Amino acid sequence: MLASRHPMLVSLSASQTWLEIVRAGSRVDLTARGSKVGAAIFSWSVFDPYEQLSDSYTFMELRRARPSVGDDLYSTLRRPMLSLERDDAGHGIDLLRHDYWWPRNTCRDALAKQAKASGVPSPLQSDWPYALNVFARTRIGESGDLIDDPVVTQQGTRIELRARFDMVFAVMAAGTVSPAIDILVEPA
């Protein structure tokens, strides 16, 4: 499966998945279609499915849990993988792991089936990366516990990412409106 050289727009309702090969330099826009929507995003190298978007390495490189515009998101090989170019939600990407929208296994299983059916190279099901959450946050309580905290988004709130190399980009949408998320891929 080759990456498209034409812009692509996809609308996802809650629990729907999407994955696509995205070329280096392409822009991926995630747009909220209403309040209380979000998504889990996954990504990995087309050439090495074990080089994956890493919440842990991104956290270690940035030294904070919420990336800001201008920051890079890093792979498991500590290479810049995605650049954050716009974040209307203000810290709308969360590096802390939570299952506010969907349990990890639910996301992984749905996307693994879609990858297999589409012929997209992907890691073995047990080796999938953890998701980065968009339009949702995790707060740390006084006792140190993690508290799921959805960001109250508005219709039209956008997050724009730029692919630093050829990759598979995968999304599982969540929310209370349908459709929940629009995804626009603009090839370089």
Biotite code that builds the C-alpha atoms (Angstrom):
import biotite.structure as struc

atoms = struc.array([
    struc.Atom([0.000, 0.000, 0.000], chain_id="A", res_id=1, res_name="MET", atom_name="CA", element="C"),
    struc.Atom([1.517, 3.297, -1.092], chain_id="A", res_id=2, res_name="LEU", atom_name="CA", element="C"),
    struc.Atom([0.939, 6.676, 0.523], chain_id="A", res_id=3, res_name="ALA", atom_name="CA", element="C"),
    struc.Atom([-1.387, 8.944, -1.389], chain_id="A", res_id=4, res_name="SER", atom_name="CA", element="C"),
    struc.Atom([0.058, 11.956, -3.176], chain_id="A", res_id=5, res_name="ARG", atom_name="CA", element="C"),
    struc.Atom([-3.320, 13.750, -2.930], chain_id="A", res_id=6, res_name="HIS", atom_name="CA", element="C"),
    struc.Atom([-4.996, 15.375, 0.083], chain_id="A", res_id=7, res_name="PRO", atom_name="CA", element="C"),
    struc.Atom([-7.232, 12.984, 1.983], chain_id="A", res_id=8, res_name="MET", atom_name="CA", element="C"),
    struc.Atom([-10.075, 13.875, 4.366], chain_id="A", res_id=9, res_name="LEU", atom_name="CA", element="C"),
    struc.Atom([-11.603, 11.255, 6.659], chain_id="A", res_id=10, res_name="VAL", atom_name="CA", element="C"),
    struc.Atom([-14.324, 11.712, 9.295], chain_id="A", res_id=11, res_name="SER", atom_name="CA", element="C"),
    struc.Atom([-14.424, 9.236, 12.175], chain_id="A", res_id=12, res_name="LEU", atom_name="CA", element="C"),
    struc.Atom([-17.194, 8.574, 14.669], chain_id="A", res_id=13, res_name="SER", atom_name="CA", element="C"),
    struc.Atom([-16.488, 7.295, 18.174], chain_id="A", res_id=14, res_name="ALA", atom_name="CA", element="C"),
    struc.Atom([-14.722, 3.906, 18.157], chain_id="A", res_id=15, res_name="SER", atom_name="CA", element="C"),
    struc.Atom([-13.934, 4.093, 14.439], chain_id="A", res_id=16, res_name="GLN", atom_name="CA", element="C"),
    struc.Atom([-10.348, 3.547, 13.359], chain_id="A", res_id=17, res_name="THR", atom_name="CA", element="C"),
    struc.Atom([-8.225, 4.814, 10.499], chain_id="A", res_id=18, res_name="TRP", atom_name="CA", element="C"),
    struc.Atom([-4.649, 4.165, 9.437], chain_id="A", res_id=19, res_name="LEU", atom_name="CA", element="C"),
    struc.Atom([-2.657, 5.231, 6.455], chain_id="A", res_id=20, res_name="GLU", atom_name="CA", element="C"),
    struc.Atom([0.908, 5.492, 5.220], chain_id="A", res_id=21, res_name="ILE", atom_name="CA", element="C"),
    struc.Atom([1.967, 9.151, 5.462], chain_id="A", res_id=22, res_name="VAL", atom_name="CA", element="C"),
    struc.Atom([4.985, 10.452, 3.555], chain_id="A", res_id=23, res_name="ARG", atom_name="CA", element="C"),
    struc.Atom([7.766, 12.534, 5.109], chain_id="A", res_id=24, res_name="ALA", atom_name="CA", element="C"),
    struc.Atom([6.848, 16.214, 5.195], chain_id="A", res_id=25, res_name="GLY", atom_name="CA", element="C"),
    struc.Atom([3.096, 15.579, 5.048], chain_id="A", res_id=26, res_name="SER", atom_name="CA", element="C"),
    struc.Atom([0.808, 17.454, 7.405], chain_id="A", res_id=27, res_name="ARG", atom_name="CA", element="C"),
    struc.Atom([-1.787, 15.584, 9.469], chain_id="A", res_id=28, res_name="VAL", atom_name="CA", element="C"),
    struc.Atom([-4.608, 17.725, 10.893], chain_id="A", res_id=29, res_name="ASP", atom_name="CA", element="C"),
    struc.Atom([-6.918, 16.390, 13.601], chain_id="A", res_id=30, res_name="LEU", atom_name="CA", element="C"),
    struc.Atom([-10.057, 18.510, 14.008], chain_id="A", res_id=31, res_name="THR", atom_name="CA", element="C"),
    struc.Atom([-12.660, 18.093, 16.743], chain_id="A", res_id=32, res_name="ALA", atom_name="CA", element="C"),
    struc.Atom([-16.234, 17.993, 15.468], chain_id="A", res_id=33, res_name="ARG", atom_name="CA", element="C"),
    struc.Atom([-17.703, 18.995, 18.834], chain_id="A", res_id=34, res_name="GLY", atom_name="CA", element="C"),
    struc.Atom([-17.065, 19.086, 22.561], chain_id="A", res_id=35, res_name="SER", atom_name="CA", element="C"),
    struc.Atom([-16.005, 16.013, 24.517], chain_id="A", res_id=36, res_name="LYS", atom_name="CA", element="C"),
    struc.Atom([-14.252, 14.310, 21.611], chain_id="A", res_id=37, res_name="VAL", atom_name="CA", element="C"),
    struc.Atom([-10.783, 12.856, 21.466], chain_id="A", res_id=38, res_name="GLY", atom_name="CA", element="C"),
    struc.Atom([-8.608, 10.244, 19.869], chain_id="A", res_id=39, res_name="ALA", atom_name="CA", element="C"),
    struc.Atom([-5.793, 7.841, 20.508], chain_id="A", res_id=40, res_name="ALA", atom_name="CA", element="C"),
    struc.Atom([-2.993, 8.173, 17.944], chain_id="A", res_id=41, res_name="ILE", atom_name="CA", element="C"),
    struc.Atom([-0.324, 5.624, 17.106], chain_id="A", res_id=42, res_name="PHE", atom_name="CA", element="C"),
    struc.Atom([2.520, 5.798, 14.611], chain_id="A", res_id=43, res_name="SER", atom_name="CA", element="C"),
    struc.Atom([5.471, 3.731, 13.430], chain_id="A", res_id=44, res_name="TRP", atom_name="CA", element="C"),
    struc.Atom([8.047, 3.731, 10.638], chain_id="A", res_id=45, res_name="SER", atom_name="CA", element="C"),
    struc.Atom([6.962, 2.184, 7.340], chain_id="A", res_id=46, res_name="VAL", atom_name="CA", element="C"),
    struc.Atom([10.392, 0.578, 7.035], chain_id="A", res_id=47, res_name="PHE", atom_name="CA", element="C"),
    struc.Atom([10.715, -0.661, 10.624], chain_id="A", res_id=48, res_name="ASP", atom_name="CA", element="C"),
    struc.Atom([7.416, -1.176, 12.505], chain_id="A", res_id=49, res_name="PRO", atom_name="CA", element="C"),
    struc.Atom([9.416, -1.423, 15.742], chain_id="A", res_id=50, res_name="TYR", atom_name="CA", element="C"),
    struc.Atom([10.494, 2.197, 15.456], chain_id="A", res_id=51, res_name="GLU", atom_name="CA", element="C"),
    struc.Atom([7.353, 3.612, 17.007], chain_id="A", res_id=52, res_name="GLN", atom_name="CA", element="C"),
    struc.Atom([6.014, 6.883, 18.330], chain_id="A", res_id=53, res_name="LEU", atom_name="CA", element="C"),
    struc.Atom([7.079, 6.838, 21.973], chain_id="A", res_id=54, res_name="SER", atom_name="CA", element="C"),
    struc.Atom([5.394, 8.654, 24.822], chain_id="A", res_id=55, res_name="ASP", atom_name="CA", element="C"),
    struc.Atom([8.350, 7.724, 27.056], chain_id="A", res_id=56, res_name="SER", atom_name="CA", element="C"),
    struc.Atom([11.139, 9.021, 24.811], chain_id="A", res_id=57, res_name="TYR", atom_name="CA", element="C"),
    struc.Atom([9.141, 12.146, 23.972], chain_id="A", res_id=58, res_name="THR", atom_name="CA", element="C"),
    struc.Atom([8.721, 12.796, 27.698], chain_id="A", res_id=59, res_name="PHE", atom_name="CA", element="C"),
    struc.Atom([12.469, 12.261, 28.292], chain_id="A", res_id=60, res_name="MET", atom_name="CA", element="C"),
    struc.Atom([13.450, 14.596, 25.438], chain_id="A", res_id=61, res_name="GLU", atom_name="CA", element="C"),
    struc.Atom([10.950, 17.350, 26.320], chain_id="A", res_id=62, res_name="LEU", atom_name="CA", element="C"),
    struc.Atom([11.105, 16.906, 30.101], chain_id="A", res_id=63, res_name="ARG", atom_name="CA", element="C"),
    struc.Atom([7.373, 17.550, 30.387], chain_id="A", res_id=64, res_name="ARG", atom_name="CA", element="C"),
    struc.Atom([4.149, 15.593, 29.862], chain_id="A", res_id=65, res_name="ALA", atom_name="CA", element="C"),
    struc.Atom([2.412, 17.951, 27.448], chain_id="A", res_id=66, res_name="ARG", atom_name="CA", element="C"),
    struc.Atom([4.132, 18.963, 24.215], chain_id="A", res_id=67, res_name="PRO", atom_name="CA", element="C"),
    struc.Atom([3.814, 22.541, 22.975], chain_id="A", res_id=68, res_name="SER", atom_name="CA", element="C"),
    struc.Atom([3.707, 23.984, 19.465], chain_id="A", res_id=69, res_name="VAL", atom_name="CA", element="C"),
    struc.Atom([7.209, 23.737, 17.992], chain_id="A", res_id=70, res_name="GLY", atom_name="CA", element="C"),
    struc.Atom([8.067, 20.537, 19.879], chain_id="A", res_id=71, res_name="ASP", atom_name="CA", element="C"),
    struc.Atom([8.927, 17.220, 18.258], chain_id="A", res_id=72, res_name="ASP", atom_name="CA", element="C"),
    struc.Atom([7.425, 13.887, 19.240], chain_id="A", res_id=73, res_name="LEU", atom_name="CA", element="C"),
    struc.Atom([10.091, 11.165, 19.316], chain_id="A", res_id=74, res_name="TYR", atom_name="CA", element="C"),
    struc.Atom([10.368, 7.557, 18.212], chain_id="A", res_id=75, res_name="SER", atom_name="CA", element="C"),
    struc.Atom([11.694, 4.606, 20.160], chain_id="A", res_id=76, res_name="THR", atom_name="CA", element="C"),
    struc.Atom([15.036, 5.312, 18.452], chain_id="A", res_id=77, res_name="LEU", atom_name="CA", element="C"),
    struc.Atom([14.899, 8.888, 19.805], chain_id="A", res_id=78, res_name="ARG", atom_name="CA", element="C"),
    struc.Atom([14.510, 10.356, 16.339], chain_id="A", res_id=79, res_name="ARG", atom_name="CA", element="C"),
    struc.Atom([12.077, 13.232, 15.820], chain_id="A", res_id=80, res_name="PRO", atom_name="CA", element="C"),
    struc.Atom([9.022, 11.556, 14.292], chain_id="A", res_id=81, res_name="MET", atom_name="CA", element="C"),
    struc.Atom([6.291, 14.202, 14.286], chain_id="A", res_id=82, res_name="LEU", atom_name="CA", element="C"),
    struc.Atom([6.442, 17.960, 14.785], chain_id="A", res_id=83, res_name="SER", atom_name="CA", element="C"),
    struc.Atom([3.602, 19.742, 16.566], chain_id="A", res_id=84, res_name="LEU", atom_name="CA", element="C"),
    struc.Atom([2.727, 22.772, 14.426], chain_id="A", res_id=85, res_name="GLU", atom_name="CA", element="C"),
    struc.Atom([-0.653, 23.808, 15.848], chain_id="A", res_id=86, res_name="ARG", atom_name="CA", element="C"),
    struc.Atom([-2.586, 23.050, 19.027], chain_id="A", res_id=87, res_name="ASP", atom_name="CA", element="C"),
    struc.Atom([-5.781, 25.058, 19.448], chain_id="A", res_id=88, res_name="ASP", atom_name="CA", element="C"),
    struc.Atom([-6.617, 23.137, 22.640], chain_id="A", res_id=89, res_name="ALA", atom_name="CA", element="C"),
    struc.Atom([-3.400, 24.291, 24.323], chain_id="A", res_id=90, res_name="GLY", atom_name="CA", element="C"),
    struc.Atom([-1.495, 21.213, 25.424], chain_id="A", res_id=91, res_name="HIS", atom_name="CA", element="C"),
    struc.Atom([-4.017, 18.972, 23.659], chain_id="A", res_id=92, res_name="GLY", atom_name="CA", element="C"),
    struc.Atom([-1.552, 16.055, 23.432], chain_id="A", res_id=93, res_name="ILE", atom_name="CA", element="C"),
    struc.Atom([-1.051, 13.969, 26.560], chain_id="A", res_id=94, res_name="ASP", atom_name="CA", element="C"),
    struc.Atom([2.024, 11.793, 27.112], chain_id="A", res_id=95, res_name="LEU", atom_name="CA", element="C"),
    struc.Atom([0.679, 10.290, 30.336], chain_id="A", res_id=96, res_name="LEU", atom_name="CA", element="C"),
    struc.Atom([-0.999, 6.960, 29.753], chain_id="A", res_id=97, res_name="ARG", atom_name="CA", element="C"),
    struc.Atom([-4.675, 6.693, 30.437], chain_id="A", res_id=98, res_name="HIS", atom_name="CA", element="C"),
    struc.Atom([-7.711, 4.845, 29.147], chain_id="A", res_id=99, res_name="ASP", atom_name="CA", element="C"),
    struc.Atom([-10.181, 7.721, 29.264], chain_id="A", res_id=100, res_name="TYR", atom_name="CA", element="C"),
    struc.Atom([-11.437, 7.134, 25.744], chain_id="A", res_id=101, res_name="TRP", atom_name="CA", element="C"),
    struc.Atom([-10.784, 3.419, 25.175], chain_id="A", res_id=102, res_name="TRP", atom_name="CA", element="C"),
    struc.Atom([-8.681, 0.730, 26.830], chain_id="A", res_id=103, res_name="PRO", atom_name="CA", element="C"),
    struc.Atom([-5.356, 0.254, 25.012], chain_id="A", res_id=104, res_name="ARG", atom_name="CA", element="C"),
    struc.Atom([-6.229, -3.310, 24.010], chain_id="A", res_id=105, res_name="ASN", atom_name="CA", element="C"),
    struc.Atom([-9.431, -2.144, 22.319], chain_id="A", res_id=106, res_name="THR", atom_name="CA", element="C"),
    struc.Atom([-7.527, 0.418, 20.230], chain_id="A", res_id=107, res_name="CYS", atom_name="CA", element="C"),
    struc.Atom([-4.710, -1.957, 19.420], chain_id="A", res_id=108, res_name="ARG", atom_name="CA", element="C"),
    struc.Atom([-6.956, -4.858, 18.421], chain_id="A", res_id=109, res_name="ASP", atom_name="CA", element="C"),
    struc.Atom([-9.128, -2.734, 16.126], chain_id="A", res_id=110, res_name="ALA", atom_name="CA", element="C"),
    struc.Atom([-6.143, -1.077, 14.442], chain_id="A", res_id=111, res_name="LEU", atom_name="CA", element="C"),
    struc.Atom([-4.198, -4.349, 14.115], chain_id="A", res_id=112, res_name="ALA", atom_name="CA", element="C"),
    struc.Atom([-7.150, -5.876, 12.240], chain_id="A", res_id=113, res_name="LYS", atom_name="CA", element="C"),
    struc.Atom([-7.357, -2.856, 9.966], chain_id="A", res_id=114, res_name="GLN", atom_name="CA", element="C"),
    struc.Atom([-3.597, -2.929, 9.269], chain_id="A", res_id=115, res_name="ALA", atom_name="CA", element="C"),
    struc.Atom([-3.731, -6.606, 8.382], chain_id="A", res_id=116, res_name="LYS", atom_name="CA", element="C"),
    struc.Atom([-6.785, -6.173, 6.126], chain_id="A", res_id=117, res_name="ALA", atom_name="CA", element="C"),
    struc.Atom([-5.145, -3.190, 4.364], chain_id="A", res_id=118, res_name="SER", atom_name="CA", element="C"),
    struc.Atom([-1.743, -4.818, 3.949], chain_id="A", res_id=119, res_name="GLY", atom_name="CA", element="C"),
    struc.Atom([-0.068, -2.035, 5.917], chain_id="A", res_id=120, res_name="VAL", atom_name="CA", element="C"),
    struc.Atom([3.179, -3.097, 7.626], chain_id="A", res_id=121, res_name="PRO", atom_name="CA", element="C"),
    struc.Atom([2.682, -3.174, 11.384], chain_id="A", res_id=122, res_name="SER", atom_name="CA", element="C"),
    struc.Atom([4.269, -4.592, 14.514], chain_id="A", res_id=123, res_name="PRO", atom_name="CA", element="C"),
    struc.Atom([3.084, -7.877, 15.953], chain_id="A", res_id=124, res_name="LEU", atom_name="CA", element="C"),
    struc.Atom([-0.053, -7.333, 18.023], chain_id="A", res_id=125, res_name="GLN", atom_name="CA", element="C"),
    struc.Atom([1.823, -7.791, 21.318], chain_id="A", res_id=126, res_name="SER", atom_name="CA", element="C"),
    struc.Atom([4.440, -5.189, 20.280], chain_id="A", res_id=127, res_name="ASP", atom_name="CA", element="C"),
    struc.Atom([2.209, -2.233, 19.468], chain_id="A", res_id=128, res_name="TRP", atom_name="CA", element="C"),
    struc.Atom([3.177, 1.155, 20.886], chain_id="A", res_id=129, res_name="PRO", atom_name="CA", element="C"),
    struc.Atom([1.198, 3.019, 23.503], chain_id="A", res_id=130, res_name="TYR", atom_name="CA", element="C"),
    struc.Atom([-1.152, 5.687, 22.220], chain_id="A", res_id=131, res_name="ALA", atom_name="CA", element="C"),
    struc.Atom([-0.739, 9.396, 22.602], chain_id="A", res_id=132, res_name="LEU", atom_name="CA", element="C"),
    struc.Atom([-4.046, 10.949, 23.521], chain_id="A", res_id=133, res_name="ASN", atom_name="CA", element="C"),
    struc.Atom([-5.322, 14.070, 21.804], chain_id="A", res_id=134, res_name="VAL", atom_name="CA", element="C"),
    struc.Atom([-7.999, 16.363, 23.202], chain_id="A", res_id=135, res_name="PHE", atom_name="CA", element="C"),
    struc.Atom([-7.764, 14.674, 26.619], chain_id="A", res_id=136, res_name="ALA", atom_name="CA", element="C"),
    struc.Atom([-5.412, 15.028, 29.572], chain_id="A", res_id=137, res_name="ARG", atom_name="CA", element="C"),
    struc.Atom([-4.334, 13.167, 32.647], chain_id="A", res_id=138, res_name="THR", atom_name="CA", element="C"),
    struc.Atom([-4.044, 15.129, 35.866], chain_id="A", res_id=139, res_name="ARG", atom_name="CA", element="C"),
    struc.Atom([-1.955, 14.040, 38.825], chain_id="A", res_id=140, res_name="ILE", atom_name="CA", element="C"),
    struc.Atom([-3.930, 14.076, 42.075], chain_id="A", res_id=141, res_name="GLY", atom_name="CA", element="C"),
    struc.Atom([-2.595, 15.164, 45.450], chain_id="A", res_id=142, res_name="GLU", atom_name="CA", element="C"),
    struc.Atom([-1.898, 11.551, 46.389], chain_id="A", res_id=143, res_name="SER", atom_name="CA", element="C"),
    struc.Atom([-0.019, 10.995, 43.113], chain_id="A", res_id=144, res_name="GLY", atom_name="CA", element="C"),
    struc.Atom([-2.803, 9.065, 41.390], chain_id="A", res_id=145, res_name="ASP", atom_name="CA", element="C"),
    struc.Atom([-3.619, 9.680, 37.725], chain_id="A", res_id=146, res_name="LEU", atom_name="CA", element="C"),
    struc.Atom([-7.005, 11.241, 37.022], chain_id="A", res_id=147, res_name="ILE", atom_name="CA", element="C"),
    struc.Atom([-8.555, 11.169, 33.543], chain_id="A", res_id=148, res_name="ASP", atom_name="CA", element="C"),
    struc.Atom([-9.516, 14.695, 32.537], chain_id="A", res_id=149, res_name="ASP", atom_name="CA", element="C"),
    struc.Atom([-11.058, 15.272, 29.100], chain_id="A", res_id=150, res_name="PRO", atom_name="CA", element="C"),
    struc.Atom([-10.213, 18.609, 27.575], chain_id="A", res_id=151, res_name="VAL", atom_name="CA", element="C"),
    struc.Atom([-13.381, 20.510, 26.798], chain_id="A", res_id=152, res_name="VAL", atom_name="CA", element="C"),
    struc.Atom([-12.885, 21.099, 23.111], chain_id="A", res_id=153, res_name="THR", atom_name="CA", element="C"),
    struc.Atom([-15.075, 23.083, 20.788], chain_id="A", res_id=154, res_name="GLN", atom_name="CA", element="C"),
    struc.Atom([-16.087, 22.301, 17.254], chain_id="A", res_id=155, res_name="GLN", atom_name="CA", element="C"),
    struc.Atom([-13.197, 23.193, 14.962], chain_id="A", res_id=156, res_name="GLY", atom_name="CA", element="C"),
    struc.Atom([-10.401, 22.813, 17.545], chain_id="A", res_id=157, res_name="THR", atom_name="CA", element="C"),
    struc.Atom([-7.346, 21.575, 15.611], chain_id="A", res_id=158, res_name="ARG", atom_name="CA", element="C"),
    struc.Atom([-4.043, 19.870, 16.202], chain_id="A", res_id=159, res_name="ILE", atom_name="CA", element="C"),
    struc.Atom([-1.576, 19.852, 13.290], chain_id="A", res_id=160, res_name="GLU", atom_name="CA", element="C"),
    struc.Atom([1.357, 17.462, 13.080], chain_id="A", res_id=161, res_name="LEU", atom_name="CA", element="C"),
    struc.Atom([4.080, 17.179, 10.437], chain_id="A", res_id=162, res_name="ARG", atom_name="CA", element="C"),
    struc.Atom([5.613, 13.786, 9.567], chain_id="A", res_id=163, res_name="ALA", atom_name="CA", element="C"),
    struc.Atom([9.405, 13.833, 9.803], chain_id="A", res_id=164, res_name="ARG", atom_name="CA", element="C"),
    struc.Atom([9.817, 10.555, 7.862], chain_id="A", res_id=165, res_name="PHE", atom_name="CA", element="C"),
    struc.Atom([7.625, 7.994, 6.046], chain_id="A", res_id=166, res_name="ASP", atom_name="CA", element="C"),
    struc.Atom([5.341, 6.397, 8.613], chain_id="A", res_id=167, res_name="MET", atom_name="CA", element="C"),
    struc.Atom([2.072, 4.711, 9.335], chain_id="A", res_id=168, res_name="VAL", atom_name="CA", element="C"),
    struc.Atom([-0.270, 7.034, 11.201], chain_id="A", res_id=169, res_name="PHE", atom_name="CA", element="C"),
    struc.Atom([-3.215, 5.444, 13.017], chain_id="A", res_id=170, res_name="ALA", atom_name="CA", element="C"),
    struc.Atom([-6.169, 6.943, 14.888], chain_id="A", res_id=171, res_name="VAL", atom_name="CA", element="C"),
    struc.Atom([-9.029, 5.632, 16.994], chain_id="A", res_id=172, res_name="MET", atom_name="CA", element="C"),
    struc.Atom([-11.678, 8.304, 17.560], chain_id="A", res_id=173, res_name="ALA", atom_name="CA", element="C"),
    struc.Atom([-13.814, 8.784, 20.655], chain_id="A", res_id=174, res_name="ALA", atom_name="CA", element="C"),
    struc.Atom([-16.463, 11.156, 21.828], chain_id="A", res_id=175, res_name="GLY", atom_name="CA", element="C"),
    struc.Atom([-20.100, 11.919, 22.315], chain_id="A", res_id=176, res_name="THR", atom_name="CA", element="C"),
    struc.Atom([-20.860, 13.433, 18.886], chain_id="A", res_id=177, res_name="VAL", atom_name="CA", element="C"),
    struc.Atom([-20.844, 11.783, 15.486], chain_id="A", res_id=178, res_name="SER", atom_name="CA", element="C"),
    struc.Atom([-18.624, 12.227, 13.610], chain_id="A", res_id=179, res_name="PRO", atom_name="CA", element="C"),
    struc.Atom([-16.110, 12.978, 16.355], chain_id="A", res_id=180, res_name="ALA", atom_name="CA", element="C"),
    struc.Atom([-12.843, 13.739, 14.528], chain_id="A", res_id=181, res_name="ILE", atom_name="CA", element="C"),
    struc.Atom([-11.875, 14.865, 11.034], chain_id="A", res_id=182, res_name="ASP", atom_name="CA", element="C"),
    struc.Atom([-8.444, 13.828, 9.771], chain_id="A", res_id=183, res_name="ILE", atom_name="CA", element="C"),
    struc.Atom([-6.894, 15.724, 6.883], chain_id="A", res_id=184, res_name="LEU", atom_name="CA", element="C"),
    struc.Atom([-3.625, 14.512, 5.384], chain_id="A", res_id=185, res_name="VAL", atom_name="CA", element="C"),
    struc.Atom([-1.902, 16.966, 3.064], chain_id="A", res_id=186, res_name="GLU", atom_name="CA", element="C"),
    struc.Atom([1.066, 15.283, 1.334], chain_id="A", res_id=187, res_name="PRO", atom_name="CA", element="C"),
    struc.Atom([4.337, 17.185, 1.035], chain_id="A", res_id=188, res_name="ALA", atom_name="CA", element="C"),
])
